[in-house]
Amino acid sequence: MKILGIIPARGGSKGIPGKNIKVLGGKPLIAWTIDQARKALLLNYFMVNTDDEQIAETARQYGAQVPFLRPTELAADETPTLDVVEHTLRFFGSKGQNFDAVCLLQPTSPFRPDGLIDQAIKTFIESDADALVTVRPVPDEFNPHWVFEPDEQGFLKIATGDTEIIPRRQELPPAYFRDGSIYLTKSEVILERHSLYGEKLAYLVMPDNVPYINLDTPSDWEQAERIIAQQFF
């Protein structure tokens, strides 16, 4: 399977200004993800997708390819990631370069252990799923079988549609949330079904010893710095 790695890095971050090239643990944030992409043996090609020349230059300095700058109309706050990925696949397709799948690596989830990308790709190929995401377990107290939502009358109902509460923690089925580290999707699912997930979604559970972070706010950044200072990563 021929796989294209895409590291999306839009300029103009508002939550953390200059986020993608802001220094974290001695190197620009985007370099954390580039380093792991370079180590992945199963990525046939990887690139940084950005609209910002400064980000592009930093990416090149750390060994990433930047074959084009993202069009302005795909660089707004509200631009869906799917649109960016579709545009990238069509760019390569127009040059006769086709890929079977895309591996999306978000810089905002910088803590990936060595070998994780290849492990995800192997799991994805073996599963024959439409897509794969990395996940983490949902704490029991937030398990959807214990979560309520209001109905039309303003009364609470179990979010899963169950009519009876599962009484014991040990009886709860596993539940997971996307952690943002890796998204893998078949190209045909992206281009023909306009989806990053498809109908058959496989998953890879992140190792327990890898701290979770999704950099969106200054407090997230401070947490990431504490993780590094405490040598958790």
C-alpha positions in Angstrom: 0.0 0.0 0.0 1.4 3.4 -1.1 0.9 5.9 1.7 1.2 9.7 1.7 2.0 11.4 5.0 0.5 14.9 5.4 1.5 17.2 8.3 -1.1 20.1 8.2 0.4 23.3 9.6 -1.7 26.4 8.9 -0.3 29.8 9.7 -2.2 32.4 11.7 -3.0 30.4 14.9 -5.0 32.4 17.3 -5.0 30.2 20.4 -1.2 30.0 20.5 0.3 32.6 18.1 2.9 31.2 15.8 2.2 27.7 17.3 3.6 25.5 14.6 7.1 27.0 14.8 7.1 28.0 18.4 9.9 26.3 20.3 8.9 23.4 22.5 11.6 21.4 24.3 14.3 22.9 22.2 12.8 22.6 18.8 9.9 24.0 16.8 6.6 22.3 17.5 6.3 21.0 13.9 9.8 19.4 14.2 8.4 16.9 16.7 6.1 15.4 14.1 8.6 15.7 11.2 11.1 13.7 13.2 8.6 10.9 13.7 7.5 11.0 10.0 11.2 10.7 8.9 11.6 7.6 11.1 8.5 5.9 9.7 9.5 3.1 7.2 6.0 2.6 5.8 5.4 6.1 4.6 6.2 6.3 1.0 6.4 10.1 1.0 5.5 12.7 3.6 5.1 16.5 3.3 4.1 19.5 5.3 1.0 21.3 4.0 1.0 24.9 4.9 0.0 28.3 3.6 2.9 30.1 5.5 6.3 30.5 4.0 8.0 30.8 7.4 6.5 27.4 8.4 7.5 26.0 5.1 11.1 27.1 5.5 11.3 25.7 9.1 9.8 22.4 7.8 12.5 22.2 5.1 15.2 22.8 7.7 14.0 19.8 9.6 13.9 17.5 6.6 10.3 17.8 5.3 9.2 18.3 1.8 6.9 21.3 1.0 5.9 20.8 -2.6 3.4 23.7 -2.6 1.9 26.4 -0.5 -1.8 25.8 0.5 -4.2 28.1 -1.4 -5.6 31.0 0.7 -9.1 29.7 0.5 -8.0 26.5 2.3 -6.3 28.4 5.1 -9.2 29.9 7.1 -10.0 28.9 10.7 -13.1 27.1 9.5 -11.5 25.2 6.6 -12.2 21.5 7.2 -9.2 19.2 7.3 -10.9 17.0 4.7 -10.8 19.7 2.1 -7.1 20.2 2.6 -6.5 16.5 2.3 -8.6 16.2 -0.9 -6.7 19.1 -2.4 -3.4 17.5 -1.6 -4.4 14.2 -3.2 -5.6 15.9 -6.3 -2.4 17.9 -6.5 -0.3 14.8 -6.6 -2.8 13.0 -8.9 -2.5 15.8 -11.4 1.2 15.0 -11.6 0.6 11.3 -12.0 1.5 10.4 -8.4 -1.3 8.4 -6.8 -1.5 7.1 -3.3 -3.6 4.3 -1.8 -4.0 6.0 1.6 -3.2 9.2 3.5 -1.6 9.3 7.0 -2.5 12.6 8.6 -0.2 13.7 11.4 -1.2 16.7 13.4 1.6 18.8 14.9 -0.7 19.6 17.9 -0.2 16.1 19.1 3.6 16.0 19.3 4.2 13.1 21.6 4.5 9.9 19.5 6.8 7.1 20.5 9.2 5.7 18.0 7.5 3.1 15.8 4.0 4.3 16.4 3.3 5.4 12.9 4.5 2.1 11.4 2.5 0.2 13.9 -0.6 2.1 13.0 0.0 1.5 9.3 0.5 -2.2 9.8 -2.8 -2.4 11.8 -4.6 -0.4 9.2 -3.4 -2.6 6.3 -4.2 -5.8 8.2 -7.7 -4.7 9.2 -8.7 -3.7 5.6 -10.7 -0.9 7.2 -11.7 2.3 5.5 -9.7 4.3 8.1 -7.9 4.1 11.4 -7.4 6.5 14.3 -5.3 6.4 17.4 -7.4 6.5 20.5 -7.3 6.5 24.3 -9.7 5.0 26.8 -12.6 7.1 28.1 -12.5 7.3 31.9 -15.4 5.2 33.4 -17.2 8.2 34.8 -17.5 9.5 31.2 -18.4 6.3 29.5 -21.3 7.0 27.2 -23.4 4.4 29.0 -23.2 6.6 32.1 -23.7 9.9 30.3 -27.1 11.6 30.0 -28.6 14.1 27.6 -31.8 16.0 27.7 -34.8 14.8 25.7 -37.4 17.0 24.1 -39.4 17.3 27.3 -36.3 18.4 29.3 -35.8 15.1 31.1 -32.6 13.2 31.0 -32.1 10.0 29.0 -29.0 7.8 28.7 -26.9 9.0 25.7 -26.5 5.5 24.2 -30.3 5.0 24.1 -30.2 2.3 26.8 -33.3 2.2 29.0 -31.5 0.9 32.1 -28.3 2.2 33.7 -25.4 -0.3 33.7 -25.0 -0.7 37.5 -21.4 -1.7 37.9 -18.2 -0.2 36.5 -16.9 -3.7 35.7 -19.9 -4.2 33.3 -19.2 -1.1 31.2 -18.0 -1.9 27.6 -14.8 -0.2 26.5 -15.1 3.3 25.1 -12.5 5.4 23.4 -11.9 8.9 22.2 -9.7 10.1 19.3 -6.4 11.5 20.6 -5.4 13.2 17.4 -2.0 11.6 16.9 -2.7 9.6 13.7 -5.4 9.4 11.1 -5.1 6.9 8.3 -7.7 6.8 5.5 -7.9 5.1 2.1 -7.7 7.6 -0.7 -10.9 6.4 -2.4 -12.8 7.0 0.8 -11.5 10.6 0.9 -12.1 11.4 -2.8 -15.2 9.4 -3.5 -17.1 9.4 -0.2 -15.7 12.7 1.1 -14.9 11.2 4.5 -11.9 10.8 6.7 -13.5 7.8 8.5 -15.6 5.8 6.1 -17.8 3.1 7.4 -15.2 0.7 8.8 -13.1 2.5 11.3 -10.2 0.6 12.9 -8.2 1.9 15.9 -4.9 1.7 17.7 -4.9 2.3 21.5 -2.1 4.7 22.5 0.4 3.3 25.0 -0.4 4.1 28.6 3.0 5.7 29.2 2.6 8.3 26.4 1.1 11.6 27.8 -1.9 13.0 26.2 -1.8 16.6 24.9 -3.7 18.5 22.2 -2.1 21.9 21.9 -4.8 24.5 21.5 -4.5 27.0 24.3 -1.6 28.6 26.3 -2.4 26.3 29.2 -2.0 23.3 26.9 1.4 24.6 26.0 2.4 25.0 29.6 1.3 21.4 30.2 3.4 20.1 27.3 6.4 22.0 28.8 5.8 20.3 32.1 5.6 16.9 30.5 9.0 17.5 28.9 10.6 19.0 32.0 9.5 16.0 34.0 11.0 13.7 31.3 7.8 11.9 30.6 8.7 12.2 27.0 
